Amino acid sequence: MNDFQSEVKQRIEDIAGNQPLQRHAADFMQASLLPCYSYNYEWLGRPIIQYPQDIVALQELIWQVRPDLIIETGIAHGGSLIFSASMLALLDMVDAIEAGATFDPAQSKRLVLGIDIDIRAHNRAAIEAHPMASRIHMIQGSSIAPDVAAQVCSIAAGYKRVLVCLDSNHTHDHVLAELHAYAPLTSVGSYCVVFDTVVEDMPADMFLDRPWGPDNNPKTAVWEYLKTHPEFEIDKSIQHKLLITVAPDGYLFRKCTN
Ligand SMILES: C[S@@+](CC[C@H](N)C(=O)[O-])C[C@H]1O[C@@H](n2cnc3c(N)ncnc32)[C@H](O)[C@@H]1O
């Protein structure tokens, strides 16, 4: 490791113990969630409901893992699908450069598989009309419906390096069911990213209009799932690095088969 990288690693470890900085970050998270800060961004023209820090973290993971399939629950306006598809397009280009071959998008097998219970017609139309559309396949239905999970498993069987992102209904039971259905598809060395775990760290009265809240959210589901799934570990270095993230304890690294 060169000097720069070891300095970065040390800085990230120091952040973990920097209580004033952690408090400022937590204050920002709380203050920014209410005015829907995460709704302010677009990726290649489509609204993406994420914090920019998490988008950068995903870019780093995609470069590290080089997945050929990204499974995403929760499509909304499609920004996260377009983001993932654009990263896969870059990986295809890099593969071609490394192989000394001509970059031919038509030859790409890399795919983003998105699942949503309600793909609005205008969102579907905009996603299907987007230049990244050829790398995107959408399934409409509840992510925890057995027939939907079966379709996803059957598609995933054709891929080797799989990254999973869970960002749909944020109740404990739903996310736990998603983890049981989709986390096993995560390849060894890849990640299952569970969004909105931050709900656990927020005040109870922040989510009165939602079925989730403290004690009933993606983080409690992750903790429950990990009790019986030692093949995954929380990659804390990501949340320490980001400070601002909706996914504390949500970046799950798959270290072995089981
Ligand atoms: C937070 S948004 C997803 C944001 C998107 N990943 C992005 O980054 O732009 C949550 C989405 O989950 C979908 N959803 C809610 N319940 C669901 C379920 N049971 N199965 C699949 N999708 C669901 C909603 O329709 C909504 O589009």
The ligand as an ORCA input file, in Angstrom:
! r2SCAN-3c Opt
* xyz 0 1
  C     -36.901      4.940     -1.690
  S     -37.726      4.510     -3.140
  C     -36.432      3.827     -4.120
  C     -35.435      4.828     -4.537
  C     -34.471      4.380     -5.611
  N     -33.729      3.200     -5.216
  C     -33.492      5.494     -5.904
  O     -32.358      5.447     -5.375
  O     -33.850      6.419     -6.618
  C     -38.679      3.134     -2.632
  C     -39.445      2.405     -3.720
  O     -39.810      1.141     -3.165
  C     -41.022      0.739     -3.745
  N     -41.670     -0.278     -2.894
  C     -42.411     -0.115     -1.780
  N     -42.819     -1.297     -1.313
  C     -42.320     -2.239     -2.135
  C     -42.401     -3.659     -2.207
  N     -43.122     -4.353     -1.306
  N     -41.730     -4.301     -3.182
  C     -41.009     -3.612     -4.109
  N     -40.919     -2.275     -4.110
  C     -41.566     -1.593     -3.147
  C     -41.823      2.032     -3.862
  O     -42.814      1.884     -4.871
  C     -40.734      3.046     -4.214
  O     -40.661      3.240     -5.606
*
